[in-house]
Amino acid sequence: MKSVILAGGVGTRLWPLSREYYPKQFMQLDGKSLFQTTYERALKISRPDDIIIVTNEIHQYLARNQIEELGYLLPEQNLLKEPAGRNTLPAITWAMARLKAIEDPATAVIFPSDHLLDDDAISPIVNAEPLAADYLVTFGVTPTLAHTGYGYIKPGRRLAIGSIAEAFVEKPDQTTAEEYVKAGYLWNSGIFLLSTTVFFDELRQYCPDLEAAFQSGDPDYASLDPISIDYGLLERSRRVAVVPLNVPWSDLGTFRALCDTQERDADGNAGTAEYLNARNNFVHARGKHVGLIGVHDLIVVDTADALLVCDSRHAEMVKELVNRYNTRADPVTRYHRQVHRPWGSYTILELSRFYKIKRVTVKPGQQLSLQLHHHRSEHWVVVSGTAQIELDGETRFLRQGESSFVGSGVRHRLRNPGIIPLEVIEVQLGEYLEEDDIVRFDDDYGRTR
């Protein structure tokens, strides 16, 4: 059996933890990321060469690096890089078309990369494989409460495995959710089991333009209409079956959902803080002492450059807050102070109008692009390791404590020739210090365009 992992989301409702360039599926809050645990789950049913990853272009190196951290290599043909987000149906179609070109017919499990799922789900997923010969198979989680943050599936006529999916319904209000749970509805998990034969038969009938776009190879992906598999296919097809999963699961879509996965004290508080006459609060703040007094139902999330405080009942509104920052083109929704790059990472230590101080970490054997800046100069100081630098075609080495100045307009490159990480303090000076002031001439990672 094959596996497809969807890893293209940006998780705006978990800001400021999740940001565009480091979204929730790649966050390593407690060891492994959700993406890594999803990949390990896929390994229980598929070989590494049979796992397809669909992710955003800007996240391709995060995906590749995190798989390498697990001790595996991702074949280039197994990494599909979206130039623009187009929701789940185009992403799944791309992956299924790639599988069909390799082996037809083929059957694949579609896993979201940003969900918590107990490994006990593997057995019912594998056992449902015969069902995929005739149906588009989705999996519904048996509800543990009347949750208003999830979509629901209504099971219909019983099959040998699972049931016909009679209806898909969106997030209900509390009263409706209670009625759904009593009536035996299931939470919509977003996990699917699809055969290339049934999938493309149904796609040809209900989304013929999308099916036709992939007939002659990879299309102009950014020109495709964004549509979810629920709206585009599952709610319209008469060949949809649902299999129940009676296992712990969460889509971690909001801080309330994240809080529900944490251990709580006797007053319902989760997270490290001192609580006095406080209850049902969630705190995430590393490196700081936090005290909450006389408050309840609060979400407090503190990062190096952003602080969120909200009533847990309004956790869904975090997305609106992110949209407000986006209308001002504020980079706080895109980047953390630590920004991951394919060659390593950098951390912003201090920022002012005319200068920026970074700690740049370059992995052994890696190098930055050959580049120049029009509006800033840079001063590099090696903190540890050995740096190989190129300035206007001349190459030399810098060792611990040594430094070099890079003037604006100078073509330059930084490389780590050693076997330990290279750390450099970079001081930028200029009237414009944003990341788009980079002209690349040569790059190991194909970013010169």
C-alpha positions in Angstrom: 0.0 0.0 0.0 1.2 3.5 -0.8 1.0 6.6 1.4 0.5 10.3 0.6 1.2 13.0 3.2 -0.3 16.4 2.8 2.0 19.0 4.3 1.1 22.3 2.6 -0.9 24.1 5.3 0.3 27.2 7.2 -1.7 26.8 10.5 -2.7 30.4 10.9 -5.0 29.6 13.9 -1.9 28.6 15.9 -0.1 31.9 15.5 2.4 33.0 16.9 3.7 29.4 17.3 2.8 28.5 13.7 3.9 30.9 10.9 4.0 30.7 7.1 7.7 29.7 6.9 7.5 27.3 9.9 3.9 26.0 10.1 2.4 23.8 12.8 3.1 20.5 11.0 6.9 21.1 11.2 7.0 22.6 14.7 9.1 20.5 17.1 7.5 21.5 20.4 8.1 18.3 22.3 10.7 16.4 20.3 9.4 15.2 16.9 7.1 17.3 14.8 3.6 16.3 13.7 5.0 15.8 10.2 7.7 13.4 11.5 5.2 11.3 13.4 3.0 11.2 10.4 5.9 10.0 8.3 6.7 7.3 10.8 3.0 6.3 10.8 3.1 6.0 7.0 6.2 3.7 7.3 4.0 1.2 9.1 2.1 0.6 5.9 4.5 1.7 3.1 8.1 1.5 2.2 10.0 4.8 2.1 10.0 4.8 -1.7 6.2 4.4 -1.6 5.5 7.6 0.4 4.6 10.8 -1.6 4.9 14.2 0.1 2.9 17.1 -1.1 4.1 20.4 0.4 4.5 24.1 -0.4 7.6 25.1 -2.3 8.8 27.1 0.6 8.6 24.1 2.9 10.3 21.5 0.7 13.6 21.7 2.6 11.8 21.5 6.0 10.2 18.3 4.8 13.4 16.9 3.4 15.5 17.8 6.5 13.0 16.4 9.0 12.8 13.1 7.1 16.6 13.0 7.1 16.5 13.6 10.9 14.6 10.3 11.1 17.3 8.5 9.2 15.6 8.3 5.7 16.2 9.9 2.3 13.3 11.3 0.3 13.5 10.5 -3.4 13.2 13.7 -5.5 10.2 12.2 -7.5 8.4 11.6 -4.3 8.4 15.3 -3.3 5.7 17.4 -4.9 6.2 21.1 -4.4 3.1 23.3 -4.7 3.9 26.8 -6.1 0.6 28.0 -4.5 -1.8 26.4 -2.1 -4.8 25.0 -4.0 -6.6 23.1 -1.2 -6.8 19.3 -0.8 -8.3 18.0 -4.0 -5.7 19.4 -6.5 -2.9 18.2 -4.0 -4.4 14.7 -3.8 -5.0 14.6 -7.5 -1.3 15.4 -8.2 -0.2 12.7 -5.8 -2.6 10.1 -7.3 -1.5 11.0 -10.8 2.1 10.5 -9.8 1.3 7.1 -8.3 -0.7 6.1 -11.4 2.3 7.0 -13.6 4.5 4.7 -11.5 2.0 1.8 -10.8 -1.6 1.5 -12.0 -3.7 0.4 -10.3 -2.4 1.6 -7.0 -4.0 2.2 -3.6 -2.9 4.9 -1.2 -3.7 6.2 2.3 -3.9 10.0 2.4 -2.7 11.4 5.7 -2.9 15.0 6.8 0.5 15.9 8.3 -0.8 18.2 11.1 -3.0 15.8 13.1 -2.6 13.8 16.2 -3.5 10.1 15.6 -3.1 7.1 17.8 -1.2 4.2 16.1 -4.1 1.9 16.9 -5.7 3.5 13.7 -3.2 1.6 11.5 -5.0 -1.7 11.7 -8.5 -0.6 10.7 -7.0 1.5 7.9 -5.1 -1.5 6.5 -8.1 -3.7 6.9 -10.2 -1.3 4.8 -8.0 -1.9 1.7 -10.5 -4.2 -0.1 -13.2 -1.5 0.2 -11.1 0.9 -1.9 -11.7 -1.3 -5.0 -15.3 0.0 -5.2 -15.4 3.1 -3.0 -13.7 6.3 -2.1 -13.0 5.5 1.5 -12.9 8.0 4.3 -12.3 7.5 8.0 -14.5 8.9 10.7 -13.4 9.1 14.3 -15.9 8.0 17.0 -16.7 11.2 18.9 -15.8 11.4 22.6 -17.9 14.6 23.0 -20.1 17.0 21.1 -17.3 19.0 19.5 -18.3 22.1 17.5 -14.9 22.5 15.8 -15.0 19.4 13.6 -17.0 18.4 10.6 -19.2 15.3 10.8 -20.0 12.3 8.6 -23.4 10.5 8.8 -23.0 6.7 8.2 -25.7 5.1 6.2 -26.2 1.5 4.9 -23.8 -1.0 6.5 -21.2 -2.7 4.3 -19.0 -5.7 5.0 -16.4 -3.1 6.2 -17.8 0.3 7.4 -20.8 2.0 5.9 -22.0 4.1 3.0 -21.2 7.8 3.8 -24.7 9.2 3.6 -23.8 12.9 4.3 -21.0 15.3 5.2 -21.9 18.2 7.4 -19.9 21.2 8.4 -19.0 22.4 11.9 -22.3 22.5 13.9 -23.4 24.6 16.8 -23.5 22.9 20.2 -27.1 21.7 20.1 -26.7 20.2 16.7 -23.4 18.6 17.6 -25.1 16.9 20.6 -27.8 15.6 18.2 -25.1 14.3 15.8 -23.3 12.4 18.5 -26.5 10.8 19.7 -27.4 9.8 16.1 -24.0 8.0 15.6 -22.3 10.6 13.4 -18.5 10.4 13.2 -15.9 13.2 13.2 -14.4 13.8 9.7 -10.8 12.9 10.2 -9.5 14.0 6.7 -7.9 10.6 6.2 -8.7 8.8 3.0 -8.0 5.4 1.3 -8.1 5.8 -2.5 -7.5 3.6 -5.5 -6.3 5.2 -8.6 -9.1 3.5 -10.6 -12.0 4.7 -8.5 -10.5 8.1 -7.7 -10.0 9.1 -11.4 -13.4 7.6 -12.4 -15.2 9.8 -9.9 -12.9 12.8 -10.6 -13.7 12.5 -14.4 -17.4 12.6 -13.5 -17.6 15.4 -11.0 -14.4 17.5 -11.7 -13.7 16.8 -15.3 -11.5 19.9 -15.8 -9.2 18.9 -12.9 -9.0 15.3 -14.2 -8.2 16.6 -17.7 -5.5 18.9 -16.4 -3.4 16.0 -15.2 -3.9 13.7 -18.2 -0.7 14.8 -20.0 1.6 15.2 -17.1 1.9 17.9 -14.4 -0.2 21.0 -15.2 0.3 24.7 -14.4 -0.6 24.0 -10.8 -1.0 27.6 -9.7 -3.7 28.1 -12.4 -5.9 25.3 -10.9 -9.0 26.3 -9.0 -8.7 25.7 -5.2 -11.2 23.2 -3.9 -11.3 20.7 -1.1 -11.9 17.0 -1.7 -15.0 17.2 0.5 -16.7 19.8 -1.7 -15.3 18.7 -5.0 -15.8 14.9 -4.7 -17.0 13.3 -1.5 -20.2 15.3 -1.1 -21.1 14.6 -4.7 -20.1 11.0 -5.4 -22.3 8.1 -4.7 -19.4 5.8 -4.2 -18.1 7.0 -0.8 -17.7 4.7 2.2 -16.8 5.6 5.8 -14.9 3.4 8.2 -14.9 4.2 12.0 -11.7 4.8 13.9 -12.3 4.4 17.7 -8.9 6.0 18.6 -7.7 9.2 20.1 -7.4 11.9 17.4 -7.3 15.7 17.1 -6.7 18.0 14.1 -5.0 20.5 16.5 -6.7 23.3 14.5 -6.9 25.8 17.4 -5.2 26.5 20.7 -8.3 25.0 22.4 -7.6 21.7 20.6 -3.9 21.9 21.5 -4.8 22.6 25.1 -7.0 19.5 25.1 -3.9 17.3 24.4 -2.0 18.7 27.4 -1.9 17.5 31.0 -3.9 19.8 33.3 -3.6 20.6 37.0 -6.5 20.2 39.5 -7.9 23.6 38.3 -7.8 22.7 34.6 -4.7 24.8 33.8 -2.2 23.5 31.2 1.3 24.8 30.7 4.2 25.9 32.9 3.2 28.9 35.1 2.3 29.8 38.6 -1.5 29.9 39.0 -3.2 31.7 41.8 -7.0 31.5 41.9 -6.8 30.8 38.2 -8.5 28.0 36.2 -8.8 26.5 32.7 -5.9 28.5 31.3 -3.3 27.5 28.7 0.2 28.9 28.8 3.1 28.4 26.4 6.1 30.5 27.2 9.7 29.3 27.1 12.5 30.9 29.0 10.2 33.1 31.1 8.5 33.0 34.5 4.7 33.4 34.0 2.2 34.1 36.7 -1.6 34.1 36.3 -3.8 35.5 39.1 -7.6 35.5 39.2 -8.2 34.8 35.6 -9.8 31.9 33.8 -10.2 30.4 30.2 -7.2 32.4 28.9 -4.8 31.4 26.2 -1.3 32.9 26.7 1.3 32.2 24.1 4.6 34.0 24.3 7.4 33.8 21.7 10.6 35.9 21.1 8.8 38.5 19.0 5.0 38.1 19.7 2.6 37.7 22.5 -1.0 36.3 22.2 -3.6 36.6 25.0 -7.1 35.6 24.2 -10.2 34.1 25.7 -10.2 30.4 24.8 -13.8 30.7 23.6 -12.6 33.0 20.8 -9.6 30.9 19.8 -11.0 30.7 16.2 -10.5 34.4 15.9 -6.7 34.1 15.8 -7.0 33.6 12.1 -8.7 37.0 11.8 -5.8 38.5 13.8 -3.3 37.0 11.4 -5.3 38.4 8.4 -5.1 41.9 10.0 -1.3 41.6 10.3 -1.2 40.3 6.7 -3.0 43.4 5.4 -0.2 45.5 6.7 2.4 43.1 5.2 3.8 42.5 8.7 6.5 39.8 8.5 5.5 38.6 12.0 3.0 36.2 10.4 5.7 34.7 8.1 8.8 34.3 10.1 9.9 33.4 13.6 13.1 35.0 15.0 14.7 31.8 14.0 14.3 31.1 10.3 15.1 27.7 8.8 16.9 27.6 5.5 18.1 24.6 3.4 21.7 25.3 4.4 20.9 25.8 8.1 19.2 28.6 10.0 19.5 32.1 11.2 18.2 33.8 14.4 17.5 37.5 14.7 19.2 38.6 18.0 18.4 42.4 17.7 16.6 44.6 15.3 16.6 48.4 14.7 15.7 50.7 11.9 19.2 50.8 10.5 20.8 47.6 11.8 20.0 43.9 12.3 22.1 41.4 14.2 21.8 37.7 13.4 23.3 34.4 14.5 23.8 32.4 11.3 24.3 28.6 11.6 25.5 26.7 8.5 25.4 22.9 8.4 28.6 21.0 7.6 29.3 20.9 3.9 26.6 23.4 3.1 26.8 26.9 1.6 24.6 30.0 1.1 23.9 31.2 -2.4 26.3 33.5 -4.3 24.5 36.8 -3.8 24.7 40.6 -3.3 22.6 43.2 -1.6 21.9 46.7 -2.9 20.8 48.4 0.3 22.9 46.9 3.1 26.4 45.9 4.1 27.3 43.0 6.4 30.0 42.3 8.9 30.7 38.6 9.7 32.4 37.4 12.9 33.1 33.6 13.2 31.9 32.3 16.6 32.7 28.6 16.1 33.8 26.4 13.2 35.6 27.5 10.1 34.1 29.7 7.4 35.1 29.7 3.7 34.0 33.1 2.2 34.0 34.4 -1.3 34.1 38.1 -2.0 33.9 39.3 -5.6 35.6 36.1 -6.8 38.3 35.9 -4.1 38.2 33.0 -1.6 39.7 32.8 1.9 39.1 31.1 5.3 38.0 32.6 8.6 38.5 30.9 11.9 37.0 31.5 15.4 37.3 35.1 16.3 38.2 36.3 12.8 35.9 38.6 10.8 35.2 40.1 7.4 33.3 43.1 6.0 31.0 42.6 3.0 30.1 45.9 1.4 26.8 46.6 -0.5 27.0 45.5 -4.1 29.7 42.9 -3.4 29.1 39.4 -4.6 29.6 37.1 -1.7 29.1 33.6 -0.4 29.5 31.8 3.0 30.3 28.1 3.2 31.0 25.6 5.9 33.9 23.4 4.7 34.2 21.6 8.1 32.5 18.7 9.9 30.9 20.7 12.8 28.3 23.5 12.5 29.6 26.9 11.6 28.2 29.8 13.7 28.6 33.4 12.5 27.4 36.6 14.0 26.2 38.8 11.2 25.7 42.5 11.6 23.7 44.1 8.9 23.8 47.9 8.3 21.7 49.9 5.9 18.5 51.8 5.2 16.6 48.6 4.1 17.2 45.3 5.8 14.5 43.0 4.5 15.1 39.5 3.0 13.9 40.5 -0.5 17.1 42.6 -0.9 18.9 39.5 -2.2 20.1 39.0 -5.8 21.2 35.4 -6.3 23.6 34.4 -9.0 24.2 30.7 -8.1 22.5 28.5 -5.6 22.7 24.8 -4.7 18.9 24.8 -3.9 17.6 26.3 -7.2 16.5 29.6 -5.7 18.2 31.9 -8.3 14.9 32.6 -10.1 
